[in-house]
């Protein structure tokens, strides 16, 4: 097979760095990228990908006939760009959130059905974190039995001075639950094995700043899908002394044990990508930094083989549906 050709539409979020970099590691090539204006991410993108050509328009990127289009534009613009890419014959990997309204999600579903293209969302807090890869392996091996709850914490540092205007506009960013909490919804569905969930709590508040800076969600899977529970907390309160942008954590409770992940920093011990496993025979801390990131190789294979090994299409749709429903519930109860 020839090398996969990658196009990029929008680099407004730094996630574009990891999305493109990880696909280039699959021996893909970037045939061109476009972004509006000069976002704060521009210098970093050009430094990381000096050989990738900047093209003057969306049409120019699509005319280069990419196999996959990566989208990390302003969140409210991602759905329309994804539809344009799919209608042009490309598969899509979108930054999260993949869309910001239910109407956008419905339009994406219609486009996927009509074109047969892949619409994948890079939930980077799972797909770009090696210790989550190792946790998935342990769960699949039965190390904690049946998963009955996940607790996902997604604190972020504000860095207000560097944030663009759209960051503070919920009509453009989708709100804190649509945006950040989509990560934790993805992990809840993945680790419990559920394909749907009831939202039993959804709250998004401005606790200290002049925008939604704190959010919570509680989820419950149907009884015929295991009845697993999930709790999510996301916020913009990472203290300045932390050596990274957020102390993201995930706890997986199973019938036979627990796994707790320290994704980005292990305070007191140093390093990142560590997890603890406790069950009937094991009580240990595991360095999972070498566990790999299989999503990107699997997506490359899916593009070639028209399979769904990286992430089922229905899963991407359901994660965004639940995030949008949670945000609407929170906004209605504000």
PLY file of the C-alpha trace (Angstrom):
ply
format ascii 1.0
element vertex 334
property float x
property float y
property float z
element edge 333
property int vertex1
property int vertex2
end_header
0.00 0.00 0.00
1.13 3.57 -0.64
1.83 5.89 2.26
-1.21 7.42 3.90
-1.63 11.05 2.96
-2.60 13.42 5.78
-4.20 16.84 5.54
-4.77 19.20 8.46
-7.61 21.72 8.81
-7.16 24.03 11.77
-4.43 24.03 14.42
-6.22 26.18 17.00
-5.56 23.65 19.77
-2.19 22.13 20.67
-3.70 18.69 20.29
-2.87 19.15 16.61
0.77 18.47 17.48
0.12 15.00 18.88
-2.52 14.11 16.31
-0.27 14.80 13.33
2.95 13.64 14.97
1.52 10.27 15.93
0.12 9.70 12.45
3.45 10.62 10.85
4.98 7.95 13.09
2.84 5.46 11.12
4.87 6.32 8.00
2.20 8.73 6.79
3.00 11.98 5.02
1.45 15.42 5.42
0.34 16.73 2.04
-0.72 20.11 3.39
-2.29 22.05 6.20
-4.48 25.11 6.56
-5.48 27.22 9.51
-7.26 30.53 9.88
-4.98 33.44 10.70
-2.14 33.14 13.19
-3.27 31.15 16.24
-0.98 31.00 19.26
-0.15 27.41 18.29
1.32 28.40 14.92
4.98 28.74 15.89
4.97 25.42 17.72
3.32 23.66 14.79
5.78 25.05 12.23
8.72 24.12 14.49
7.53 20.53 14.85
6.57 20.02 11.21
8.88 22.20 9.10
8.44 20.05 5.99
4.64 20.14 6.00
3.39 22.70 3.43
0.96 25.38 4.52
-1.77 25.75 1.90
-3.94 28.83 1.32
-7.41 27.31 1.81
-9.52 24.39 2.91
-10.11 23.59 -0.75
-6.37 23.43 -1.44
-5.89 20.85 1.30
-8.79 18.75 0.03
-7.55 19.06 -3.56
-4.36 17.31 -2.41
-6.57 14.23 -1.91
-5.60 13.26 1.63
-6.67 9.86 2.93
-7.15 11.32 6.41
-7.94 14.86 7.47
-6.96 15.93 10.98
-9.10 18.71 12.44
-8.11 20.80 15.45
-9.89 24.03 14.53
-12.08 26.09 16.88
-14.52 23.51 18.32
-17.67 25.03 16.82
-16.07 24.82 13.35
-14.98 21.19 13.51
-18.22 19.56 12.38
-18.56 21.59 9.18
-14.91 20.98 8.30
-15.33 17.25 8.97
-18.35 17.10 6.68
-16.48 18.92 3.91
-13.58 16.49 4.27
-15.78 13.39 4.22
-17.76 14.65 1.24
-14.40 15.10 -0.53
-13.58 11.43 0.09
-11.34 11.65 3.17
-11.64 9.99 6.56
-11.49 12.31 9.56
-9.71 12.39 12.90
-11.14 15.26 14.91
-9.82 16.79 18.08
-12.29 16.61 20.94
-14.98 17.80 21.11
-15.82 16.60 17.65
-18.86 18.89 17.59
-20.58 21.40 19.85
-24.31 20.96 19.13
-26.69 18.06 18.65
-27.58 19.40 15.19
-23.91 19.18 14.22
-23.73 15.60 15.50
-26.82 14.66 13.51
-25.28 16.19 10.37
-22.08 14.22 10.93
-24.05 10.97 11.35
-25.91 11.68 8.11
-22.65 12.37 6.29
-20.99 9.19 7.59
-23.99 7.13 6.48
-23.98 8.75 3.03
-20.23 8.63 2.38
-19.04 5.56 4.28
-16.14 7.59 5.68
-14.64 7.24 9.16
-15.28 10.01 11.71
-12.97 9.37 14.64
-12.37 11.61 17.64
-8.91 11.55 19.21
-9.79 11.35 22.90
-6.20 12.07 23.81
-6.59 11.35 27.53
-7.02 7.70 26.49
-5.35 7.43 23.09
-2.21 9.44 23.87
-1.51 8.11 27.38
0.53 4.90 27.66
-0.69 4.01 31.15
-4.26 3.88 29.84
-3.04 1.37 27.25
-1.64 -0.78 30.06
-4.81 -0.41 32.12
-6.86 -1.59 29.14
-4.63 -4.65 28.84
-5.03 -5.46 32.52
-8.80 -5.08 32.40
-8.98 -7.29 29.30
-6.93 -9.92 31.14
-9.47 -9.91 33.99
-7.06 -8.42 36.54
-9.86 -6.55 38.36
-12.86 -8.65 37.36
-15.91 -6.88 35.96
-15.58 -3.09 35.99
-18.38 -1.57 38.06
-17.24 2.06 38.34
-14.82 4.57 36.89
-13.85 7.87 38.52
-12.27 10.25 36.05
-10.66 13.52 37.14
-9.64 16.09 34.51
-8.11 19.19 36.11
-6.54 21.72 33.75
-4.34 24.79 34.16
-6.01 27.98 32.96
-3.03 29.93 31.56
-5.48 32.73 30.94
-3.07 35.13 29.27
-2.46 32.70 26.39
-6.07 31.68 25.79
-7.83 32.96 22.64
-11.23 34.64 22.77
-13.10 31.49 21.67
-11.89 29.68 24.77
-14.21 31.83 26.90
-17.23 31.67 24.55
-19.46 28.61 25.16
-21.09 29.04 21.75
-17.67 28.34 20.22
-16.11 25.91 22.71
-19.24 23.96 23.61
-18.95 24.34 27.38
-16.77 22.54 29.92
-18.69 19.25 29.80
-18.87 19.03 26.02
-15.19 19.85 25.81
-13.14 18.35 28.64
-15.57 15.78 30.03
-15.92 14.01 26.69
-12.57 12.41 27.60
-13.91 10.90 30.78
-17.19 9.79 29.16
-15.10 7.96 26.57
-13.15 6.18 29.30
-16.31 5.27 31.24
-17.91 3.60 28.20
-14.66 1.91 27.17
-13.75 0.40 30.51
-17.26 -0.65 31.53
-17.95 -2.02 28.06
-21.26 -0.11 27.90
-22.65 1.30 24.68
-25.07 3.72 26.37
-25.62 5.41 29.71
-28.10 7.42 31.74
-26.89 10.80 32.96
-27.89 11.06 36.62
-26.01 14.28 37.42
-24.75 17.10 35.25
-23.48 20.39 36.62
-21.34 23.15 35.14
-20.61 26.28 37.12
-18.51 29.43 37.21
-17.06 28.86 40.68
-14.32 31.50 40.61
-13.81 32.83 37.08
-16.17 34.49 34.60
-16.76 31.27 32.63
-17.57 27.63 33.38
-14.55 26.49 35.37
-15.98 23.47 37.23
-18.14 20.58 36.05
-19.43 17.22 37.25
-21.21 14.29 35.63
-22.54 11.02 37.04
-23.40 8.18 34.67
-25.08 4.80 34.96
-24.96 2.08 32.32
-28.07 -0.02 31.59
-28.44 -3.11 33.77
-28.23 -5.38 30.73
-24.85 -3.78 29.96
-23.44 -4.35 33.42
-24.98 -1.42 35.26
-21.63 0.29 35.75
-21.43 3.70 37.38
-19.19 6.63 36.52
-18.24 9.89 38.19
-16.47 12.72 36.37
-15.00 15.97 37.64
-13.37 18.51 35.35
-12.04 21.95 36.21
-9.68 24.82 35.42
-7.99 24.99 38.84
-4.58 23.30 38.40
-2.20 25.18 40.75
0.88 26.87 39.33
3.33 24.72 41.31
2.30 21.53 39.54
5.00 20.71 36.95
2.47 19.94 34.21
-0.90 21.20 32.98
-3.03 18.88 35.09
-2.95 15.93 37.47
-5.27 13.74 35.39
-6.34 10.60 37.20
-8.55 7.60 36.55
-9.70 5.00 39.07
-11.17 1.74 37.80
-13.12 -0.28 40.36
-13.74 -3.90 39.53
-15.37 -6.80 41.31
-11.93 -8.34 41.96
-9.65 -5.33 42.35
-8.79 -1.74 41.49
-6.51 0.14 39.12
-5.57 3.76 39.74
-3.78 5.78 37.07
-1.50 8.79 37.42
-1.42 9.93 33.83
0.72 13.07 33.66
2.47 13.38 37.01
3.13 11.10 39.96
3.48 13.61 42.79
6.18 12.63 45.26
7.61 9.90 43.08
8.31 11.74 39.85
7.58 10.70 36.33
4.26 10.02 34.65
2.29 7.11 33.21
2.21 5.07 36.40
-0.59 2.94 37.71
-1.29 0.91 40.81
-2.96 -2.50 40.64
-4.47 -4.16 43.68
-6.36 -7.45 43.50
-6.42 -10.79 45.30
-2.80 -11.66 44.54
-1.10 -8.43 43.45
-0.47 -5.06 45.10
2.00 -3.16 42.98
2.93 0.04 41.28
3.62 -0.28 37.55
5.63 1.98 35.25
3.55 1.93 32.07
5.53 4.48 30.08
6.48 1.83 27.49
2.93 0.56 26.87
2.54 2.33 23.52
-0.26 4.17 21.76
-2.04 1.64 19.54
-4.89 3.95 18.44
-2.86 5.55 15.66
-1.64 2.32 14.06
-5.14 0.89 14.32
-6.65 3.98 12.70
-4.16 3.74 9.84
-5.19 0.10 9.37
-8.87 1.03 9.53
-8.39 3.60 6.77
-6.78 0.98 4.55
-9.02 -1.98 5.47
-12.35 -0.17 6.22
-12.50 -1.70 9.68
-13.23 -0.27 13.15
-10.34 -1.47 15.31
-9.24 1.95 16.62
-12.69 2.92 17.89
-16.15 1.78 16.81
-17.98 4.50 14.92
-20.99 4.10 17.21
-18.75 4.77 20.21
-17.57 8.12 18.85
-21.18 9.14 18.22
-22.33 8.03 21.68
-19.54 9.81 23.56
-20.35 13.10 21.90
-24.10 12.56 22.33
-23.69 12.02 26.08
-21.35 15.00 26.43
-23.82 17.26 24.62
-26.76 15.94 26.66
-24.83 16.47 29.90
-23.93 20.02 28.91
-27.56 20.79 28.03
-28.75 19.39 31.37
-26.16 21.43 33.25
-26.99 24.62 31.38
-30.71 24.13 31.94
-30.18 23.70 35.65
-27.78 26.60 36.06
0 1
1 2
2 3
3 4
4 5
5 6
6 7
7 8
8 9
9 10
10 11
11 12
12 13
13 14
14 15
15 16
16 17
17 18
18 19
19 20
20 21
21 22
22 23
23 24
24 25
25 26
26 27
27 28
28 29
29 30
30 31
31 32
32 33
33 34
34 35
35 36
36 37
37 38
38 39
39 40
40 41
41 42
42 43
43 44
44 45
45 46
46 47
47 48
48 49
49 50
50 51
51 52
52 53
53 54
54 55
55 56
56 57
57 58
58 59
59 60
60 61
61 62
62 63
63 64
64 65
65 66
66 67
67 68
68 69
69 70
70 71
71 72
72 73
73 74
74 75
75 76
76 77
77 78
78 79
79 80
80 81
81 82
82 83
83 84
84 85
85 86
86 87
87 88
88 89
89 90
90 91
91 92
92 93
93 94
94 95
95 96
96 97
97 98
98 99
99 100
100 101
101 102
102 103
103 104
104 105
105 106
106 107
107 108
108 109
109 110
110 111
111 112
112 113
113 114
114 115
115 116
116 117
117 118
118 119
119 120
120 121
121 122
122 123
123 124
124 125
125 126
126 127
127 128
128 129
129 130
130 131
131 132
132 133
133 134
134 135
135 136
136 137
137 138
138 139
139 140
140 141
141 142
142 143
143 144
144 145
145 146
146 147
147 148
148 149
149 150
150 151
151 152
152 153
153 154
154 155
155 156
156 157
157 158
158 159
159 160
160 161
161 162
162 163
163 164
164 165
165 166
166 167
167 168
168 169
169 170
170 171
171 172
172 173
173 174
174 175
175 176
176 177
177 178
178 179
179 180
180 181
181 182
182 183
183 184
184 185
185 186
186 187
187 188
188 189
189 190
190 191
191 192
192 193
193 194
194 195
195 196
196 197
197 198
198 199
199 200
200 201
201 202
202 203
203 204
204 205
205 206
206 207
207 208
208 209
209 210
210 211
211 212
212 213
213 214
214 215
215 216
216 217
217 218
218 219
219 220
220 221
221 222
222 223
223 224
224 225
225 226
226 227
227 228
228 229
229 230
230 231
231 232
232 233
233 234
234 235
235 236
236 237
237 238
238 239
239 240
240 241
241 242
242 243
243 244
244 245
245 246
246 247
247 248
248 249
249 250
250 251
251 252
252 253
253 254
254 255
255 256
256 257
257 258
258 259
259 260
260 261
261 262
262 263
263 264
264 265
265 266
266 267
267 268
268 269
269 270
270 271
271 272
272 273
273 274
274 275
275 276
276 277
277 278
278 279
279 280
280 281
281 282
282 283
283 284
284 285
285 286
286 287
287 288
288 289
289 290
290 291
291 292
292 293
293 294
294 295
295 296
296 297
297 298
298 299
299 300
300 301
301 302
302 303
303 304
304 305
305 306
306 307
307 308
308 309
309 310
310 311
311 312
312 313
313 314
314 315
315 316
316 317
317 318
318 319
319 320
320 321
321 322
322 323
323 324
324 325
325 326
326 327
327 328
328 329
329 330
330 331
331 332
332 333
